[in-house]
């Protein structure tokens, strides 16, 4: 379409050209923003060692969301038995010094309280979560966890020396590969509270996640190897 300067006006024509250029720039910026958002949502491999892969994803808070994954010779029931043995939790959950099921809501729902040890002078952390077991038709299991409202637990007494971990959103995903092979995936995000810098929180979280999976591998391998 050709514009007639006499009828449309020179300045109106220039304004229209400016608007078109600006719209193109806005479109380009929008596409760039979408690409950056998509890349921010991609898991980045942090560590791959001893059959254990640990991934990270930086959230807007500056804290990382974690994902760990491994395959091993075990069954879903081996993991659930280990998980429900809370007295043994400090043997494989890195940094944990105490775990207790405070209340069972049903066969698949629990309120679980945990205490994590921190080096001096940092205060210990504690966490109260709601967990729910979801068994799938294909034999897999997903255990979803999130921060629980502490007022829901009657007579709950918090150790005032501990700092509460908040914003917990986590899951265990157990997927049978064969009759005797299992894939375990753990995804988690949490805010440990206090005034610790993000770089230190992220460093400890990544290291702790790997150590937990390393301990978990040893626990489950010992269990399966000890069965005749």
C-alpha positions as CSV (number, residue, x, y, z in Angstrom):
1,X,0.0,0.0,0.0
2,X,1.4,3.4,-1.0
3,X,0.7,6.4,1.2
4,X,-0.3,9.8,-0.3
5,X,1.7,12.4,1.6
6,X,-0.8,15.1,0.6
7,X,-3.8,13.4,2.1
8,X,-2.2,11.5,4.9
9,X,0.3,14.0,6.0
10,X,4.1,13.8,6.3
11,X,4.3,13.8,10.1
12,X,1.5,11.2,10.4
13,X,3.5,9.0,8.0
14,X,6.7,9.4,10.1
15,X,4.8,8.5,13.2
16,X,3.4,5.4,11.6
17,X,6.9,4.3,10.6
18,X,8.1,4.9,14.2
19,X,5.2,2.8,15.6
20,X,6.0,-0.1,13.2
21,X,9.7,-0.1,14.2
22,X,8.8,0.0,17.9
23,X,6.4,-2.9,17.5
24,X,9.1,-4.9,15.8
25,X,11.5,-4.2,18.7
26,X,8.9,-5.1,21.3
27,X,8.3,-8.4,19.5
28,X,12.0,-9.2,19.4
29,X,12.3,-8.4,23.1
30,X,9.3,-10.6,23.9
31,X,10.8,-13.5,22.0
32,X,14.1,-13.0,23.8
33,X,12.4,-12.9,27.1
34,X,10.5,-16.2,26.3
35,X,13.8,-17.9,25.3
36,X,15.5,-16.7,28.5
37,X,12.6,-18.0,30.6
38,X,12.7,-21.3,28.8
39,X,16.4,-21.6,29.4
40,X,16.0,-20.7,33.1
41,X,13.6,-23.6,33.4
42,X,16.1,-26.1,32.2
43,X,17.9,-28.5,34.6
44,X,21.6,-28.0,34.7
45,X,23.8,-31.0,35.5
46,X,25.8,-30.2,38.6
47,X,27.5,-33.6,39.3
48,X,27.6,-37.0,37.8
49,X,29.5,-39.5,39.9
50,X,29.1,-43.1,41.0
51,X,25.9,-43.5,39.1
52,X,24.4,-40.5,40.8
53,X,23.3,-37.4,38.9
54,X,22.5,-34.2,40.7
55,X,20.9,-31.3,38.8
56,X,20.1,-27.7,39.7
57,X,17.7,-25.0,38.6
58,X,18.0,-21.5,40.0
59,X,14.7,-20.0,41.1
60,X,13.8,-16.2,41.3
61,X,14.7,-16.3,45.0
62,X,18.3,-17.0,44.1
63,X,18.0,-20.5,45.8
64,X,18.4,-23.6,43.7
65,X,15.8,-26.3,43.1
66,X,17.5,-29.7,43.2
67,X,17.0,-32.9,41.4
68,X,18.9,-36.1,42.0
69,X,18.6,-39.4,40.2
70,X,20.1,-42.9,40.1
71,X,19.3,-46.5,39.1
72,X,20.1,-49.4,41.4
73,X,19.2,-53.0,42.2
74,X,16.2,-52.6,44.5
75,X,12.4,-52.6,44.7
76,X,10.0,-49.9,45.7
77,X,9.2,-51.8,49.0
78,X,13.0,-51.7,49.9
79,X,12.9,-47.9,49.7
80,X,9.6,-47.5,51.7
81,X,10.9,-49.9,54.4
82,X,14.0,-47.8,54.7
83,X,12.1,-44.5,54.7
84,X,9.7,-45.6,57.4
85,X,12.5,-46.7,59.7
86,X,12.9,-43.2,61.2
87,X,15.4,-44.4,63.8
88,X,17.8,-45.2,60.9
89,X,17.3,-41.9,59.1
90,X,20.5,-40.3,60.4
91,X,22.4,-43.1,58.7
92,X,21.6,-42.0,55.2
93,X,19.8,-38.6,55.3
94,X,22.7,-36.2,55.2
95,X,22.8,-33.8,58.2
96,X,19.7,-35.3,59.8
97,X,19.9,-36.0,63.5
98,X,16.3,-36.7,64.3
99,X,13.1,-37.8,62.5
100,X,9.8,-38.6,63.9
101,X,6.3,-39.2,62.5
102,X,4.2,-36.9,64.7
103,X,0.8,-37.9,63.3
104,X,-0.6,-40.5,60.8
105,X,-3.6,-39.1,59.0
106,X,-4.2,-42.2,57.0
107,X,-2.2,-45.2,55.6
108,X,-0.7,-42.8,53.0
109,X,-0.6,-39.4,54.8
110,X,1.7,-38.3,57.6
111,X,3.1,-35.3,59.4
112,X,6.8,-35.8,59.8
113,X,9.2,-33.7,61.9
114,X,12.9,-33.6,61.2
115,X,15.9,-31.8,62.8
116,X,19.1,-31.0,60.8
117,X,22.4,-30.4,62.4
118,X,24.4,-27.2,61.4
119,X,28.0,-26.4,62.2
120,X,28.6,-23.8,64.9
121,X,27.8,-20.9,65.0
122,X,24.9,-21.6,62.6
123,X,21.7,-22.8,64.4
124,X,20.2,-26.2,63.7
125,X,17.2,-26.3,61.4
126,X,14.0,-28.2,61.8
127,X,11.2,-29.0,59.4
128,X,7.6,-30.2,59.7
129,X,6.2,-31.6,56.5
130,X,3.0,-33.2,55.2
131,X,3.8,-36.3,53.1
132,X,1.5,-38.3,50.9
133,X,2.1,-41.6,49.2
134,X,0.6,-42.0,45.7
135,X,0.9,-45.6,44.3
136,X,0.5,-45.8,40.5
137,X,-1.0,-48.6,38.4
138,X,2.4,-49.3,36.8
139,X,4.0,-50.2,40.2
140,X,5.7,-46.8,40.6
141,X,5.3,-44.6,43.7
142,X,5.4,-40.8,44.1
143,X,5.8,-39.4,47.6
144,X,4.9,-35.7,47.7
145,X,6.0,-33.5,50.5
146,X,5.3,-29.9,51.5
147,X,5.6,-27.6,54.5
148,X,2.9,-28.3,57.0
149,X,1.0,-25.9,59.2
150,X,2.4,-26.4,62.7
151,X,-0.9,-25.4,64.3
152,X,-2.4,-28.6,63.0
153,X,-0.4,-30.7,65.4
154,X,-1.8,-30.7,68.9
155,X,0.8,-30.0,71.6
156,X,3.6,-29.5,69.0
157,X,6.5,-28.0,70.9
158,X,9.2,-26.4,68.7
159,X,12.8,-26.2,70.0
160,X,13.2,-22.4,70.1
161,X,16.9,-22.8,69.4
162,X,16.1,-24.2,65.9
163,X,15.3,-22.2,62.8
164,X,12.3,-23.5,60.8
165,X,12.8,-24.6,57.2
166,X,10.0,-23.2,55.2
167,X,8.6,-23.3,51.6
168,X,9.3,-27.0,51.3
169,X,8.1,-28.5,48.0
170,X,9.6,-32.0,47.4
171,X,9.0,-35.4,46.0
172,X,10.4,-38.9,45.8
173,X,9.7,-40.7,42.6
174,X,10.3,-44.4,42.5
175,X,10.0,-46.1,39.1
176,X,10.6,-49.9,38.6
177,X,12.7,-50.5,35.5
178,X,12.6,-54.3,35.8
179,X,11.6,-56.6,38.5
180,X,14.8,-55.9,40.4
181,X,15.9,-52.6,39.1
182,X,14.6,-49.2,40.4
183,X,15.1,-45.6,39.3
184,X,14.9,-43.1,42.2
185,X,14.4,-39.4,41.5
186,X,14.3,-36.7,44.2
187,X,13.2,-33.2,43.5
188,X,13.2,-30.5,46.2
189,X,13.1,-26.8,46.9
190,X,13.2,-25.3,50.4
191,X,14.2,-22.1,52.2
192,X,16.4,-22.9,55.3
193,X,15.6,-19.5,56.8
194,X,18.0,-17.3,58.8
195,X,20.5,-14.9,57.3
196,X,22.8,-17.3,55.4
197,X,23.9,-16.1,51.9
198,X,22.4,-17.9,48.9
199,X,25.7,-19.1,47.6
200,X,26.4,-20.9,50.8
201,X,22.8,-22.4,51.0
202,X,23.1,-23.6,47.5
203,X,26.5,-25.1,48.0
204,X,25.5,-27.0,51.1
205,X,22.2,-28.2,49.5
206,X,23.9,-29.6,46.4
207,X,26.6,-31.4,48.5
208,X,24.0,-32.7,51.0
209,X,21.8,-34.1,48.2
210,X,24.7,-36.0,46.6
211,X,25.7,-37.4,50.0
212,X,22.2,-38.5,50.8
213,X,22.0,-40.4,47.5
214,X,25.4,-41.9,48.1
215,X,24.3,-43.1,51.6
216,X,20.9,-44.3,50.2
217,X,22.7,-46.4,47.6
218,X,24.9,-48.0,50.2
219,X,21.8,-48.7,52.5
220,X,19.8,-50.3,49.7
221,X,22.7,-52.3,48.2
222,X,23.5,-53.7,51.7
223,X,19.8,-54.6,52.1
224,X,19.5,-56.4,48.8
225,X,22.9,-58.1,49.1
226,X,22.1,-59.4,52.6
227,X,18.9,-61.1,51.3
228,X,19.7,-64.8,50.3
